[in-house]
Amino acid sequence: PNECAKWVKDNVEENLLVLGNHDGVAASTNIHHTVQTIQQRYWPITIWTWLTLDPRHREWFLTWHRTRKLETPLEGGSFTLFHGSLAGGVDGRLDFRSAAQRDMDDRRLRTHYGLFGHTHYQGYFEEQWNNRVKMLLTAPDGHGERTSLMFRGKAVQVIMVNEWQPLPRHKALFNPGSVGQPRYPPQFQGSGIRSDYRASYMLIRIRRDRGEFCFRRVDYDVDKTVRQLRQIQWPTPQSKTGSDILHGRELQALSAPAKKRLREIWENGQEELRGLVDGVLVPLLYQKMGTDAK
């Protein structure tokens, strides 16, 4: 986490930084409480991140805004940057039309476009003339012509990566995907569209008279990433901070299952970390398991 934080600090303008749910937990001084906002299977890596993060980075995370407004030279082409959803905060999810429609309400989305993350699903939502919302998701190269598929009785449009397109005339919410862990959308289950392990991102090109965007995928050495994941170590000896949390008064306020799970992680940190890496993270990197990351 420290290497990532340093890279961001050295390369990204402050006005482009927004707080994500994992950033908020990593920066928290109350890990036993905030970790419960994360899916329980990710608790070991979340606590490991919290333990290994440099306190200076933690303090820096706390200065990040939950939303940012980005102005562009394009008339009416400003963006709102956020992580989860405008209605649900950093833990909110925009994975279905109904959630996107709530966020596109003028009382929430005060710009023409939005950029968000959290679900790791590369694609976007576009408002239609009849106030309905269209959902578009990317498919791997070579999938074929643009098409659509049905999911829960609704059409989902499939779009290709590496194609420049004009920014929509109507409101739109874009998800660039994820560099570290791109996900296979539930809308693609059973469709025959293959998963795509490659890092995903998005380019935006703005001119005074028009704007364009392009979803991208880039190959990387997954095997090397897996080897590095398997080398991470639980901090030893057990930190005083960890001991304080394990036996602290605040722990007593948690539910019995949460308290039990946290004790298991603190007492068997390396084993818990290894189980998460091999059982969850490695299959995700190779795109061999389901969706719904949190």
Residue pairs with C-beta under 8 A, 6 or more apart in sequence:
1 26
1 49
1 52
1 53
1 57
2 52
2 53
2 54
2 57
5 53
5 54
5 57
5 60
5 61
6 57
8 17
9 57
9 60
15 68
15 70
16 68
16 70
16 81
17 64
17 65
17 68
18 64
18 65
18 66
18 67
18 68
18 81
18 82
18 83
19 61
19 64
19 65
19 66
19 83
19 90
20 83
20 84
20 90
20 117
20 118
21 37
21 38
21 83
21 84
21 90
21 91
21 118
21 294
22 38
22 46
22 49
23 61
23 64
24 34
24 37
24 61
24 90
25 31
25 34
25 35
25 37
25 38
25 46
25 50
26 46
26 49
26 50
26 53
26 58
26 61
27 53
27 58
27 59
27 61
27 62
28 34
28 50
30 250
31 47
31 50
31 245
32 245
32 248
32 250
32 251
32 254
32 262
33 250
33 254
35 43
35 46
35 47
35 50
35 262
36 254
36 258
37 91
38 46
38 294
39 293
39 294
40 261
41 276
41 280
42 276
42 280
42 294
43 261
43 262
43 265
44 265
44 269
44 272
44 273
44 275
44 276
45 273
45 276
45 277
45 281
47 265
47 266
47 269
48 232
48 234
48 235
48 269
48 273
51 234
51 235
51 239
51 241
51 242
52 235
66 82
66 83
66 89
66 90
67 80
67 81
67 82
67 86
68 80
68 81
68 82
69 78
69 79
69 80
69 81
69 110
69 111
70 78
70 79
70 80
70 81
70 115
71 78
72 78
72 79
72 206
72 211
73 206
73 207
73 208
74 167
74 206
74 207
74 208
74 209
74 210
74 211
75 208
76 112
77 112
77 113
77 167
77 206
77 211
78 111
78 112
78 113
79 111
79 112
79 113
79 114
79 115
80 86
80 109
80 110
80 111
80 113
80 114
80 115
81 114
81 115
81 116
82 90
82 114
82 115
82 116
83 90
83 116
83 117
83 118
84 90
84 91
84 92
84 93
84 94
84 116
84 117
84 118
85 92
85 93
85 94
85 99
85 102
85 103
85 116
85 118
86 92
86 102
86 103
86 108
86 109
86 114
87 99
87 102
87 103
87 108
88 99
90 118
91 294
92 99
92 118
93 99
93 118
93 119
94 100
94 103
94 116
94 118
94 119
94 125
94 173
94 175
95 119
95 121
95 185
95 186
96 135
97 125
97 132
97 133
97 134
97 135
97 154
100 125
100 133
100 135
100 173
101 131
101 132
101 133
102 108
103 109
103 114
103 173
104 125
104 127
104 133
104 171
104 173
109 171
109 173
112 171
112 172
113 167
113 171
113 172
113 173
113 174
114 171
114 172
114 173
114 174
115 173
115 174
115 175
115 176
116 173
116 174
116 175
117 175
117 176
117 178
118 294
119 175
119 183
119 293
120 175
120 177
120 178
120 181
120 182
120 183
120 293
121 137
121 175
121 177
121 183
121 185
121 291
122 137
122 138
122 161
122 175
122 176
122 177
122 178
122 182
122 200
122 202
122 215
123 135
123 136
123 137
123 138
123 159
123 175
123 185
123 215
124 136
124 172
124 173
124 174
124 175
125 133
125 134
125 135
125 136
125 172
125 173
126 133
126 134
126 136
126 168
126 170
126 171
126 172
127 133
127 134
127 170
127 171
127 172
128 134
128 170
129 170
134 157
135 154
135 156
135 157
135 187
136 156
136 157
136 158
136 159
137 156
137 157
137 158
137 159
137 185
137 187
137 188
138 158
138 159
138 160
138 161
138 177
138 196
138 200
138 215
138 217
139 158
139 159
139 160
139 161
139 188
139 193
139 196
140 161
140 193
140 194
140 195
140 196
140 198
140 217
141 160
141 161
141 162
141 217
143 158
143 160
143 193
143 194
146 157
146 158
146 159
146 160
147 157
147 158
148 155
148 156
148 157
148 158
149 155
149 156
149 158
149 187
149 188
149 191
149 193
150 156
151 186
151 187
156 187
158 193
159 165
159 215
161 200
161 214
161 215
161 216
161 217
162 214
162 215
162 216
162 217
163 214
163 215
164 205
164 212
164 213
164 214
165 212
165 213
165 214
166 210
166 211
166 212
167 204
167 210
167 211
167 212
167 213
174 202
174 213
176 200
176 201
176 202
176 215
177 200
177 201
177 202
177 215
178 199
178 200
179 199
179 200
179 201
180 199
181 281
181 284
181 285
181 293
182 196
182 197
182 198
182 199
182 200
182 217
183 284
183 291
183 292
183 293
184 195
184 196
184 287
184 290
184 291
185 291
186 291
186 292
188 195
189 291
195 287
196 217
196 287
197 222
197 285
197 286
197 287
198 217
198 218
198 219
198 220
199 217
199 218
199 219
199 220
200 215
200 216
200 217
201 215
201 216
201 218
202 213
202 214
202 215
202 216
203 213
203 214
203 216
204 211
204 212
204 213
205 211
205 212
205 213
205 214
222 285
222 286
225 285
226 282
226 285
226 286
229 277
229 281
229 282
230 274
230 277
230 278
232 273
232 277
233 270
234 269
234 270
234 272
234 273
235 242
235 269
238 266
238 269
242 266
245 251
245 262
245 266
246 262
246 263
246 266
246 267
251 259
251 262
252 259
254 262
264 272
265 272
280 289
283 289
284 293
